[in-house]
Amino acid sequence: MKRVYLLFMILALFGGCTSAGKQTATSAAPSSRIDSKAARNSATVIHVFVALCDNVNQGIVPVAPSLGNGDDPARNLYWGAAFGIKTFFAKNRDWQLVTTETVSNKSSSVVLDRVVFKHRQQQAFMVAEAYRGRYIRQATEDFLSAAAGIPGEDLDVSVEGKTSTLHLGGSANLVGYIGHNGLMDFSLTSIPKKRDDEKRDAIILACASKGYFDDALRRTGANPLVWTTNLMAPEAYVLSAALDGWLKKESDEAVRLRAATAYHKYQNCGLKSADRLFATGW
């Protein structure tokens, strides 16, 4: 069992970024580009954009075929695997899985799966979407659009008989991107600019995200709560730890330290190394 676990961790660690320039996907324009102002939510909303790991369409060091199939969220490294967003949070005692929406017509869908979690102690929801691996560009663009305050979809969810409408995209209090750093492979043709004066925090768990996302995130006006300085495994335990601190309204530095501590715990890479890997602010 330990050997299998170690193998998975090695795959997770090296299923990260290279600058091989292998992006081949054709990406559509973000669907949320409209002129209206983002609506405010009555509850805290976190919107996470996950680009599924894809051996074929992303410039990554290939992982096992089942983990790196960008068309199969159920087994994907960043979604359905043990430390993927959907699986990890579904087993997290602090979060309740409210809904899961898996598309039936996978051949024509950009987003293959969407999950909604509610925090058990707070009025806070997390909506995470699994983008087909070949559409990593669109996942990146949609994340930046949300960071800039461009409205997204309205989603009705029901918890214990009470229905709430969640405004996504730019209405979220925190937006996150999880996956390969696509900006190592392609350049953005346009970058959305800050749309309003609302405060939005951003978490970018991708290899060397601070160096590659700096200019784009500055234009959106979002606050870089947690991002990275080097190669890393963008797995759910880091996001979970960061959200724990953020929901408790801890300082940005305290949230960053939580992320680093969690990464060391699961990767056994040394706390000093993990501390250097994660950054906050500019």
C-alpha positions in Angstrom: 0.0 0.0 0.0 2.8 2.4 0.9 4.5 1.7 -2.5 1.3 2.5 -4.4 0.8 5.7 -2.4 4.5 6.7 -3.1 4.0 6.0 -6.8 0.9 8.2 -6.8 2.8 11.0 -5.1 5.6 10.8 -7.6 3.2 11.0 -10.5 1.4 13.9 -8.8 4.6 15.8 -8.2 5.9 15.3 -11.8 2.6 15.6 -13.5 3.4 19.3 -13.4 4.6 21.9 -15.8 7.2 22.1 -18.5 7.5 24.9 -21.1 7.2 22.5 -24.0 4.7 24.6 -25.9 2.4 21.7 -26.7 -1.0 23.5 -26.5 -3.1 22.5 -29.4 -6.7 23.1 -28.2 -9.0 25.4 -30.0 -10.6 27.6 -27.3 -13.8 29.5 -27.4 -14.3 32.9 -25.9 -15.3 33.0 -22.2 -19.0 32.7 -22.0 -19.4 35.2 -19.1 -18.2 38.3 -21.1 -21.2 40.6 -20.6 -21.6 44.3 -19.8 -23.6 44.1 -16.6 -22.1 44.5 -13.1 -21.6 41.3 -11.1 -24.4 40.7 -8.6 -23.6 40.4 -4.9 -24.2 37.1 -3.1 -25.9 36.8 0.3 -23.5 34.0 1.2 -19.8 33.6 0.7 -19.0 32.1 -2.6 -15.8 30.5 -3.9 -15.6 29.7 -7.6 -12.8 27.3 -8.7 -11.8 26.6 -12.2 -10.0 23.3 -12.7 -8.2 22.4 -15.9 -8.1 18.6 -16.0 -4.7 17.1 -16.4 -4.1 16.1 -20.0 -1.1 14.2 -21.3 -1.9 15.0 -25.0 -3.0 18.6 -25.0 -0.9 20.2 -22.2 2.8 20.8 -21.9 3.3 18.5 -18.9 5.6 15.7 -17.9 3.2 12.8 -18.8 1.5 11.0 -15.9 -0.2 7.6 -16.0 -2.8 7.5 -18.8 -5.8 7.2 -16.4 -4.7 10.2 -14.4 -3.8 12.3 -17.5 -6.9 11.7 -19.6 -8.3 15.2 -20.0 -11.7 13.8 -21.1 -12.2 11.6 -18.0 -12.8 13.7 -14.9 -13.8 10.6 -12.8 -10.1 9.4 -12.7 -8.3 12.6 -13.5 -5.3 13.6 -11.3 -6.8 17.0 -10.5 -10.5 16.0 -10.1 -11.4 12.4 -9.4 -8.1 11.0 -8.1 -7.4 10.8 -4.3 -6.1 14.3 -4.1 -8.3 15.8 -6.8 -10.7 18.6 -6.0 -13.9 16.6 -6.2 -12.7 13.5 -4.3 -10.7 15.3 -1.6 -13.5 17.8 -0.7 -16.2 15.1 -0.8 -14.3 13.4 2.0 -13.5 16.6 3.9 -15.5 16.7 7.2 -15.8 20.5 7.0 -17.6 20.4 3.6 -20.9 18.9 2.5 -21.4 17.8 -1.1 -24.6 19.5 -2.2 -24.8 18.7 -5.9 -22.7 17.2 -8.7 -23.5 17.7 -12.4 -21.7 15.4 -14.8 -22.5 16.2 -18.5 -24.0 13.5 -20.6 -22.8 14.7 -24.0 -19.1 14.8 -23.3 -18.1 15.1 -26.9 -19.3 18.7 -27.2 -18.8 20.0 -23.6 -16.1 22.3 -22.3 -17.0 21.7 -18.7 -17.4 18.0 -17.9 -18.3 18.1 -14.3 -19.4 20.6 -11.7 -19.7 20.2 -7.9 -21.2 22.4 -5.2 -20.0 22.1 -1.6 -21.3 23.9 1.4 -19.2 24.6 4.5 -20.7 22.8 7.5 -20.0 25.6 10.0 -20.4 28.7 7.8 -22.7 30.1 5.2 -20.1 29.5 2.5 -20.3 27.6 -0.8 -17.6 26.4 -3.1 -18.4 25.7 -6.8 -15.7 23.9 -8.7 -15.8 23.1 -12.4 -13.8 20.5 -14.3 -12.7 21.8 -17.7 -11.8 19.3 -20.4 -8.0 19.3 -20.6 -7.8 20.5 -24.2 -9.8 23.7 -23.1 -7.1 24.8 -20.6 -7.0 28.2 -22.4 -10.7 28.8 -21.8 -10.4 27.7 -18.2 -7.6 30.3 -17.7 -9.6 33.0 -19.5 -12.7 32.3 -17.5 -10.7 32.4 -14.3 -9.3 35.8 -15.2 -12.7 37.1 -16.3 -14.1 36.1 -12.8 -11.1 37.7 -11.1 -11.8 41.0 -13.0 -15.5 41.0 -11.9 -17.2 39.9 -15.1 -20.5 38.2 -14.1 -20.9 34.5 -14.5 -23.8 32.0 -14.3 -26.6 32.0 -11.6 -26.9 28.7 -10.0 -29.8 27.6 -7.7 -28.8 25.1 -5.0 -30.9 23.5 -2.2 -29.6 22.6 1.2 -31.9 21.0 3.8 -35.0 22.4 2.0 -33.6 25.9 1.7 -32.9 27.1 -1.9 -30.1 29.7 -2.5 -29.1 31.4 -5.7 -25.3 31.5 -6.1 -24.0 34.2 -8.5 -20.7 32.8 -10.0 -17.8 34.3 -11.9 -17.1 37.9 -10.8 -19.7 37.7 -8.0 -17.5 35.2 -6.1 -15.6 36.4 -3.1 -12.7 34.2 -4.0 -11.7 32.7 -7.3 -9.3 29.9 -7.9 -7.4 28.2 -10.7 -6.1 24.6 -10.4 -4.0 22.7 -12.9 -1.2 23.0 -15.4 0.1 26.5 -15.9 -1.1 27.0 -19.5 0.7 30.4 -19.7 3.9 28.4 -20.1 2.4 27.1 -23.4 0.4 30.0 -24.8 -0.1 33.7 -24.7 -3.4 35.4 -24.0 -4.8 37.5 -26.8 -6.6 39.8 -24.4 -6.7 40.2 -20.6 -9.8 41.4 -18.8 -9.5 44.6 -16.8 -10.9 45.3 -13.3 -14.6 46.0 -13.6 -15.6 47.4 -10.2 -14.3 48.2 -6.7 -15.2 44.9 -5.1 -12.5 43.0 -3.3 -11.8 39.5 -4.7 -9.1 37.2 -3.6 -7.4 34.7 -6.0 -5.6 31.4 -5.5 -3.6 30.1 -8.4 -2.3 26.5 -7.8 -0.2 25.9 -10.9 3.6 25.7 -11.4 5.3 29.1 -11.0 2.0 30.9 -11.2 3.4 34.1 -9.6 5.9 34.7 -12.5 3.5 33.8 -15.3 0.2 35.3 -14.0 1.6 38.5 -12.5 0.7 40.9 -15.3 -2.7 39.3 -16.1 -3.8 39.2 -12.4 -2.7 42.8 -11.8 -5.0 44.0 -14.6 -8.0 42.1 -13.1 -7.5 43.9 -9.8 -7.8 40.7 -7.8 -5.7 40.1 -4.7 -3.2 37.2 -5.1 -3.9 35.4 -1.8 -1.9 32.3 -2.6 0.3 31.6 -5.7 3.5 29.7 -6.4 7.1 30.4 -7.2 8.2 27.1 -8.7 7.1 23.6 -9.9 4.4 22.0 -7.7 1.6 19.5 -7.6 -1.7 21.5 -7.7 -3.7 19.2 -5.4 -6.7 19.8 -3.3 -5.1 19.7 0.2 -3.4 23.0 -0.5 -6.7 24.7 -1.5 -8.4 23.1 1.5 -5.8 24.4 3.9 -5.9 27.9 2.4 -9.7 28.1 2.6 -9.7 27.1 6.2 -7.6 30.2 7.1 -9.4 32.5 4.6 -12.9 31.6 6.0 -11.6 32.3 9.5 -10.5 35.8 8.2 -6.9 35.1 9.0 -4.2 37.4 7.5 -3.0 36.7 3.9 0.4 35.6 5.3 -1.3 33.1 7.7 -3.3 31.7 4.8 -0.1 31.3 2.8 1.6 29.5 5.7 -1.3 27.1 6.0 -0.9 26.3 2.3 2.8 25.7 2.7 2.3 23.5 5.8 -0.2 21.3 4.0 2.0 20.9 1.0 4.9 19.8 3.3 2.6 17.4 5.1 1.4 15.6 2.0 4.6 15.9 -0.1 7.1 15.5 2.7 9.3 18.1 0.9 10.5 20.0 3.9 8.8 22.9 5.5 11.5 25.4 4.4 11.1 24.3 0.7 7.3 24.5 0.9 7.6 27.9 2.6 9.6 29.2 -0.4 7.2 27.6 -2.9 4.1 29.6 -1.8 3.7 33.4 -2.0 1.1 36.0 -1.2 0.6 39.5 -2.5 2.8 41.2 -5.1 
